Amino acid sequence: MTRFIPALSTLLAAAPALAAGFERPTPNAQSATAEFWFAMASLAFVAALIAVARLVARR
């Protein structure tokens, strides 16, 4: 009984500190500028892959 009261008081004191449930954020749509730069980066990445493939194939 001597451990019950401190345990109960600790539990009741910590009850307001419990975290709220996680709410998943909704993603925003991409802007036209972001889509343009993503396309440019994708083309640059493909060009780099082709360059590396040609460099490795020469050996």
DSSP file (Angstrom, degrees, kcal/mol; ACC not computed):
  #  RESIDUE AA STRUCTURE BP1 BP2  ACC     N-H-->O    O-->H-N    N-H-->O    O-->H-N    TCO  KAPPA ALPHA  PHI   PSI    X-CA   Y-CA   Z-CA
    1    1 A M     >        0   0    0      0, 0.0     4,-1.2     0, 0.0     3,-0.2   0.000 360.0 360.0 360.0 -29.1    0.0    0.0    0.0
    2    2 A T  T  4  +     0   0    0      1,-0.2     0, 0.0     2,-0.2     0, 0.0   0.799 360.0  43.8 -70.6 -25.5    2.9    2.3    0.6
    3    3 A R  T  > S+     0   0    0      2,-0.1     4,-1.5     1,-0.1    -1,-0.2   0.654 103.0  68.0 -89.0 -16.5    4.0    2.0   -3.0
    4    4 A F  H  > S+     0   0    0      2,-0.2     4,-2.7     1,-0.2     5,-0.2   0.918  96.2  51.1 -70.5 -44.2    0.5    2.4   -4.4
    5    5 A I  H  X S+     0   0    0     -4,-1.2     4,-2.6     2,-0.2     5,-0.2   0.930 112.4  44.3 -66.1 -46.9   -0.1    6.0   -3.5
    6    6 A P  H  > S+     0   0    0      0, 0.0     4,-2.2     0, 0.0    -1,-0.2   0.897 115.1  50.1 -63.9 -36.3    3.2    7.4   -5.0
    7    7 A A  H  X S+     0   0    0     -4,-1.5     4,-2.2     2,-0.2    -2,-0.2   0.915 112.6  46.5 -66.2 -41.6    2.6    5.3   -8.1
    8    8 A L  H  X S+     0   0    0     -4,-2.7     4,-2.5     2,-0.2     5,-0.2   0.914 112.9  48.7 -66.4 -42.8   -0.9    6.6   -8.4
    9    9 A S  H  X S+     0   0    0     -4,-2.6     4,-2.0     1,-0.2    -1,-0.2   0.874 111.7  50.1 -66.7 -35.7    0.1   10.2   -7.9
   10   10 A T  H  X S+     0   0    0     -4,-2.2     4,-1.8    -5,-0.2    -1,-0.2   0.908 111.4  48.7 -66.4 -41.5    2.9    9.9  -10.4
   11   11 A L  H  X S+     0   0    0     -4,-2.2     4,-0.8     1,-0.2    -2,-0.2   0.907 113.1  46.7 -64.7 -42.1    0.5    8.4  -13.0
   12   12 A L  H  < S+     0   0    0     -4,-2.5     3,-0.2     1,-0.2    -1,-0.2   0.851 111.9  51.0 -69.8 -33.8   -2.1   11.1  -12.4
   13   13 A A  H  < S+     0   0    0     -4,-2.0     4,-0.2     1,-0.2    -1,-0.2   0.831 112.1  47.1 -71.5 -31.0    0.6   13.9  -12.6
   14   14 A A  H >< S+     0   0    0     -4,-1.8     3,-0.9     1,-0.2     4,-0.4   0.593  88.3  88.4 -86.2 -10.7    1.9   12.5  -15.9
   15   15 A A  G >< S+     0   0    0     -4,-0.8     3,-1.3     1,-0.3    -1,-0.2   0.889  86.6  49.5 -59.0 -43.0   -1.5   12.1  -17.5
   16   16 A P  G 3  S+     0   0    0      0, 0.0    -1,-0.3     0, 0.0    -2,-0.1   0.755 104.6  61.6 -68.0 -19.3   -1.6   15.7  -19.0
   17   17 A A  G <  S+     0   0    0     -3,-0.9    -2,-0.2    -4,-0.2    -3,-0.1   0.478  75.5 118.8 -85.0  -1.3    1.9   15.1  -20.4
   18   18 A L  S <  S-     0   0    0     -3,-1.3     2,-0.1    -4,-0.4    -3,-0.0  -0.394  71.0-108.9 -66.4 142.2    0.8   12.2  -22.6
   19   19 A A        -     0   0    0      1,-0.1     2,-0.1    -2,-0.1    -1,-0.1  -0.362  26.7-119.2 -74.7 149.1    1.3   13.0  -26.3
   20   20 A A        -     0   0    0      1,-0.1    -1,-0.1    -2,-0.1     3,-0.1  -0.401  43.6 -81.9 -78.9 163.0   -1.6   13.6  -28.7
   21   21 A G        -     0   0    0     -2,-0.1     2,-0.4     1,-0.1    -1,-0.1  -0.323  49.1-104.8 -66.3 149.3   -2.2   11.3  -31.6
   22   22 A F        -     0   0    0     -3,-0.1     2,-0.6     1,-0.0    -1,-0.1  -0.609  28.7-157.8 -79.2 129.5   -0.2   11.9  -34.8
   23   23 A E        -     0   0    0     -2,-0.4    -3,-0.0    -3,-0.1    -1,-0.0  -0.942  19.5-128.9-108.8 118.2   -2.1   13.6  -37.6
   24   24 A R        -     0   0    0     -2,-0.6     2,-0.1     1,-0.1    -2,-0.0  -0.439  24.5-122.1 -68.1 130.7   -0.5   13.0  -41.0
   25   25 A P        -     0   0    0      0, 0.0    -1,-0.1     0, 0.0     0, 0.0  -0.436  19.8-122.6 -73.3 147.7    0.1   16.2  -42.9
   26   26 A T        -     0   0    0     -2,-0.1     2,-0.1     1,-0.0     0, 0.0  -0.783  29.2-122.1 -89.5 129.6   -1.5   16.5  -46.4
   27   27 A P        -     0   0    0      0, 0.0     2,-0.2     0, 0.0    -1,-0.0  -0.398  21.6-126.1 -72.9 147.3    1.1   17.1  -49.1
   28   28 A N        -     0   0    0      1,-0.1     2,-0.1    -2,-0.1     0, 0.0  -0.526  30.3 -97.4 -86.7 158.5    0.8   20.2  -51.3
   29   29 A A        -     0   0    0     -2,-0.2     2,-0.2     1,-0.1    -1,-0.1  -0.401  42.6-105.2 -71.9 152.3    0.7   20.1  -55.0
   30   30 A Q        -     0   0    0     -2,-0.1     2,-0.1     1,-0.1    -1,-0.1  -0.536  32.1-125.7 -78.1 144.5    4.0   20.8  -56.9
   31   31 A S     >  -     0   0    0     -2,-0.2     4,-2.1     1,-0.1     5,-0.2  -0.420  22.7-110.9 -82.7 165.5    4.4   24.1  -58.6
   32   32 A A  H  > S+     0   0    0      1,-0.2     4,-2.1     2,-0.2     5,-0.1   0.863 119.1  54.2 -65.3 -35.1    5.2   24.4  -62.3
   33   33 A T  H  > S+     0   0    0      2,-0.2     4,-2.3     1,-0.2    -1,-0.2   0.915 108.0  49.0 -64.8 -42.6    8.7   25.8  -61.4
   34   34 A A  H  > S+     0   0    0      1,-0.2     4,-2.0     2,-0.2    -2,-0.2   0.895 111.1  50.1 -64.6 -39.5    9.4   22.8  -59.2
   35   35 A E  H  X S+     0   0    0     -4,-2.1     4,-2.1     2,-0.2    -1,-0.2   0.886 109.6  51.9 -66.0 -37.8    8.3   20.4  -61.9
   36   36 A F  H  X S+     0   0    0     -4,-2.1     4,-2.3     2,-0.2    -2,-0.2   0.943 111.8  44.7 -62.7 -48.1   10.6   22.2  -64.4
   37   37 A W  H  X S+     0   0    0     -4,-2.3     4,-2.4     1,-0.2    -1,-0.2   0.829 111.0  54.2 -69.9 -30.3   13.6   21.9  -62.2
   38   38 A F  H  X S+     0   0    0     -4,-2.0     4,-2.3    -5,-0.2    -1,-0.2   0.911 109.1  48.7 -65.8 -40.9   12.9   18.3  -61.4
   39   39 A A  H  X S+     0   0    0     -4,-2.1     4,-2.3     2,-0.2    -2,-0.2   0.906 111.6  49.5 -64.3 -41.4   12.8   17.5  -65.1
   40   40 A M  H  X S+     0   0    0     -4,-2.3     4,-2.3     1,-0.2    -2,-0.2   0.917 111.8  47.9 -63.7 -43.0   16.1   19.4  -65.6
   41   41 A A  H  X S+     0   0    0     -4,-2.4     4,-2.2     2,-0.2    -1,-0.2   0.876 110.7  52.3 -65.5 -37.1   17.7   17.5  -62.8
   42   42 A S  H  X S+     0   0    0     -4,-2.3     4,-2.3     2,-0.2    -2,-0.2   0.915 110.2  47.6 -65.2 -42.6   16.4   14.2  -64.1
   43   43 A L  H  X S+     0   0    0     -4,-2.3     4,-2.4     2,-0.2    -2,-0.2   0.900 111.7  50.3 -65.2 -39.9   17.8   14.9  -67.6
   44   44 A A  H  X S+     0   0    0     -4,-2.3     4,-2.2     2,-0.2    -2,-0.2   0.886 110.5  50.6 -64.5 -38.0   21.2   15.8  -66.0
   45   45 A F  H  X S+     0   0    0     -4,-2.2     4,-2.3     2,-0.2    -2,-0.2   0.919 110.8  47.6 -66.1 -43.7   21.2   12.6  -64.0
   46   46 A V  H  X S+     0   0    0     -4,-2.3     4,-2.3     2,-0.2    -2,-0.2   0.904 111.3  51.6 -64.1 -40.8   20.4   10.5  -67.1
   47   47 A A  H  X S+     0   0    0     -4,-2.4     4,-2.3     1,-0.2    -1,-0.2   0.898 109.8  49.6 -62.8 -39.9   23.2   12.3  -69.0
   48   48 A A  H  X S+     0   0    0     -4,-2.2     4,-2.4     2,-0.2    -2,-0.2   0.897 109.8  51.1 -65.9 -39.7   25.6   11.6  -66.2
   49   49 A L  H  X S+     0   0    0     -4,-2.3     4,-2.4     2,-0.2    -2,-0.2   0.908 110.8  48.4 -63.2 -41.2   24.7    8.0  -66.2
   50   50 A I  H  X S+     0   0    0     -4,-2.3     4,-2.3     2,-0.2    -2,-0.2   0.912 111.0  50.9 -65.2 -42.0   25.2    7.7  -70.0
   51   51 A A  H  X S+     0   0    0     -4,-2.3     4,-2.2     1,-0.2    -2,-0.2   0.910 112.1  46.4 -62.7 -42.4   28.6    9.5  -69.6
   52   52 A V  H  X S+     0   0    0     -4,-2.4     4,-2.6     2,-0.2     5,-0.2   0.902 110.8  52.7 -67.2 -40.3   29.7    7.1  -66.9
   53   53 A A  H  X S+     0   0    0     -4,-2.4     4,-2.0     1,-0.2    -2,-0.2   0.905 111.7  46.1 -62.6 -41.0   28.5    4.1  -68.9
   54   54 A R  H  X S+     0   0    0     -4,-2.3     4,-1.1     2,-0.2    -1,-0.2   0.887 112.5  51.0 -68.0 -38.7   30.5    5.2  -72.0
   55   55 A L  H  < S+     0   0    0     -4,-2.2     4,-0.4     1,-0.2     3,-0.3   0.906 113.5  44.0 -65.2 -41.6   33.6    5.8  -69.8
   56   56 A V  H >< S+     0   0    0     -4,-2.6     3,-0.9     1,-0.2    -1,-0.2   0.853 108.4  58.2 -72.3 -34.3   33.4    2.4  -68.2
   57   57 A A  H 3< S+     0   0    0     -4,-2.0    -1,-0.2     1,-0.2    -2,-0.2   0.761  97.0  63.2 -68.6 -24.1   32.7    0.7  -71.6
   58   58 A R  T 3<        0   0    0     -4,-1.1    -1,-0.2    -3,-0.3    -2,-0.2   0.726 360.0 360.0 -72.7 -21.6   35.9    2.0  -73.1
   59   59 A R    <         0   0    0     -3,-0.9    -1,-0.2    -4,-0.4    -2,-0.2   0.485 360.0 360.0 -78.5 360.0   38.1    0.2  -70.6
